Amino acid sequence: MSHPYHGESSAAAAASSSKKRKHPEQPPQPTAVAAAPGEVAGMGDHSGAFERCGKLLDKLMDHEDSWVFAEPVNARALGLTDYYECISDPMDLGTVQRRLERGRYADPWAFAADVRLTFSNAMTYNSRGDPVYESAKELSDIFESEWPSVLAAPPPPSDAERRRKLFDVISRLPMGVQVMVAEIMKKRDGCVREENGMMELDLDKADAATLDELERLVAEHGGAPLAGVGDVK
């Protein structure tokens, strides 16, 4: 499939654009400052950052002009005889999306490099003022404005959010672990009542330190087979 361009026809617009100058101008370089890999909190296996990369890519792909960059440029079909003289390393958002989905990127910075290359190529081959150049510039600006949020560690969950997650997990833990949870809550006056071996817990009585202790306990036993269900409120 040919690379889409604005204008009367794809090939005509692309060819017209390429004939505007013999020496393509260099596109403006991104000004956003990205943290070095070791400076990004919570990166570990990069899974959280890659999830945010996917969301940012979705935002770019949802843009009304994203179709211009959705597939590789078909230079032969468009008659762009000088394309590979100007562009030595072609890239497009469709290729970026496939690489991200297939886990081909070693880290988020490799993903960012391909996104930037996509827009840099478009601004190198097309002249300033050309619709393709302007679309690439607009999408590049969106990417650079959103990129710091990809690298930033998400804010820690609130105590209320932590209690909700524990509420969903505790009742599915093995009965022996539930008893351990109850013992922890008893020390905080968080065990409302105990009847016929069933304990009703009030997680609102758990402060941050207690939540830490409960989360460690759940993490240690979360993979165990599910067992009896206790009442937790």
C-alpha positions in Angstrom: 0.0 0.0 0.0 1.3 3.4 -0.9 2.2 5.9 1.8 -0.8 8.4 2.2 -0.2 12.1 1.6 -2.5 15.0 1.5 -3.3 16.6 -1.9 -5.0 15.9 -5.2 -3.3 12.4 -5.3 -0.9 10.6 -3.1 1.8 10.2 -5.7 1.4 13.7 -7.1 1.5 15.4 -3.7 4.5 13.4 -2.6 6.4 14.0 -5.8 5.6 17.7 -5.8 6.7 17.9 -2.2 10.0 16.2 -2.9 10.8 18.6 -5.9 10.6 21.7 -3.7 14.2 21.4 -2.7 17.4 19.4 -3.6 18.7 19.3 -0.1 16.2 18.4 2.6 16.3 20.6 5.7 16.8 19.1 9.1 13.7 18.9 11.3 13.7 20.6 14.7 15.1 18.3 17.4 13.0 17.3 20.4 13.5 19.6 23.3 12.0 17.4 26.0 14.6 16.1 28.5 14.2 12.4 29.2 15.6 10.9 32.4 18.4 8.3 32.0 17.2 4.7 32.5 18.7 4.5 36.0 16.8 7.6 37.1 13.3 6.3 36.4 11.5 5.1 39.5 9.7 1.8 39.4 11.0 0.8 36.0 12.2 -2.7 37.1 11.1 -4.9 34.2 9.7 -1.8 32.3 6.2 -3.4 32.2 4.5 -0.3 33.7 6.3 2.0 31.4 5.6 -0.1 28.3 1.9 0.0 29.2 2.1 3.8 29.3 4.0 3.6 25.9 1.1 1.8 24.5 -1.4 4.3 25.7 0.7 7.2 24.3 0.9 5.4 21.0 -2.8 4.9 21.0 -3.3 8.6 21.5 -1.0 9.3 18.5 -2.8 6.7 16.4 -6.2 8.3 17.3 -5.1 11.6 15.9 -6.9 12.6 12.6 -3.6 12.8 10.7 -2.1 9.5 12.1 -3.0 7.6 8.9 -0.3 9.5 7.1 2.3 7.7 9.2 0.5 4.4 9.8 2.4 2.4 7.1 5.8 2.4 5.5 6.4 4.8 2.7 6.0 2.9 -0.6 8.6 5.0 -2.5 8.4 3.0 -5.7 4.6 3.3 -6.0 4.8 7.0 -5.3 7.7 7.5 -7.7 9.9 9.0 -5.0 13.2 8.1 -6.6 15.2 10.1 -4.1 13.5 8.9 -1.0 16.2 6.5 0.1 18.9 9.0 -0.7 17.3 11.3 1.9 16.0 8.7 4.3 18.4 6.0 5.3 16.3 4.5 8.1 12.6 4.4 7.3 10.1 4.0 10.2 6.3 4.3 10.7 3.8 4.1 13.5 2.4 0.8 12.4 5.8 -0.8 12.7 6.3 0.8 16.1 2.9 -0.7 17.2 3.8 -4.2 16.0 7.2 -4.1 17.7 5.6 -2.9 21.0 2.9 -5.6 20.9 5.5 -8.3 20.2 7.8 -7.2 22.9 10.6 -6.3 20.5 11.7 -3.2 22.5 14.4 -3.7 25.2 13.3 -0.6 27.0 11.0 2.4 26.6 13.8 4.6 25.1 14.0 2.2 22.1 10.3 2.7 21.6 10.7 6.5 21.8 13.6 6.4 19.3 11.4 4.8 16.7 8.5 7.2 17.2 10.8 10.1 16.9 12.4 8.6 13.8 9.0 8.4 12.2 8.3 12.1 12.5 11.9 13.1 11.9 11.9 11.3 8.6 8.7 13.0 7.5 10.1 16.4 8.4 13.4 15.7 6.7 11.9 14.6 3.4 9.1 17.2 3.2 9.5 20.9 3.3 8.3 23.2 6.1 4.7 24.2 5.3 3.9 20.9 3.5 0.9 19.2 5.0 2.9 16.0 5.8 5.6 18.1 7.5 3.1 20.0 9.6 1.2 16.8 10.6 4.5 15.2 11.7 5.4 18.4 13.6 2.1 18.4 15.4 2.2 14.7 16.3 5.9 15.1 17.4 4.9 17.9 19.7 2.2 15.7 21.2 4.6 12.9 21.8 7.2 15.1 23.4 4.7 16.7 25.7 3.4 13.3 26.9 6.7 11.4 27.0 7.8 12.6 30.5 4.6 11.0 31.9 5.6 7.7 30.4 8.9 7.7 32.4 7.4 9.0 35.6 6.5 6.4 38.2 2.8 6.3 38.9 1.7 7.9 42.2 1.5 5.5 45.1 -2.0 4.2 45.8 -4.0 5.8 48.6 -4.7 3.8 51.8 -8.3 3.6 50.6 -7.2 2.0 47.3 -5.0 -0.4 49.2 -7.9 -1.4 51.5 -10.1 -2.1 48.5 -7.5 -4.4 46.9 -7.0 -6.2 50.2 -10.8 -6.6 50.5 -10.8 -8.4 47.2 -7.9 -10.6 48.0 -8.1 -11.7 51.6 -11.2 -13.7 51.4 -9.7 -15.8 48.6 -6.5 -16.7 50.6 -6.1 -20.1 52.3 -7.9 -20.3 55.6 -4.6 -20.5 57.5 -3.5 -17.2 56.0 -6.8 -15.6 56.8 -6.2 -16.6 60.4 -2.9 -14.8 60.2 -4.6 -11.7 58.8 -7.1 -11.8 61.6 -4.4 -12.0 64.2 -2.8 -8.9 62.7 -6.1 -7.1 62.8 -6.9 -8.1 66.3 -3.9 -6.2 67.5 -5.4 -3.1 65.9 -8.9 -3.7 67.2 -9.9 -4.4 63.7 -11.5 -7.8 64.4 -15.2 -6.9 64.9 -16.4 -10.3 65.8 -15.6 -14.0 65.6 -18.4 -16.6 65.3 -18.3 -20.3 64.4 -14.7 -19.9 63.2 -15.6 -17.0 60.9 -14.0 -13.6 61.6 -15.4 -10.3 60.5 -12.7 -7.7 60.0 -12.8 -4.0 59.6 -10.0 -2.9 57.3 -10.8 0.7 58.0 -9.0 0.1 61.3 -5.8 -0.7 59.4 -3.3 2.2 59.3 -0.5 2.5 56.7 1.9 0.3 58.6 -0.7 -2.4 59.1 -1.5 -2.2 55.4 2.2 -2.7 54.6 2.2 -5.8 56.8 -1.0 -7.2 55.3 0.3 -6.6 51.7 3.6 -8.4 52.5 1.6 -11.3 53.9 -0.7 -11.4 50.8 2.4 -11.2 48.5 3.9 -14.2 50.2 0.8 -16.3 49.9 -1.0 -14.9 47.0 -0.2 -17.7 44.7 -1.5 -20.4 47.1 -4.6 -22.4 46.2 -7.9 -20.7 47.1 -9.6 -21.9 50.3 -12.4 -21.0 52.7 -13.9 -17.6 52.6 -14.1 -15.4 55.6 -16.2 -12.2 56.1 -14.3 -9.0 55.6 -15.9 -5.6 55.6 
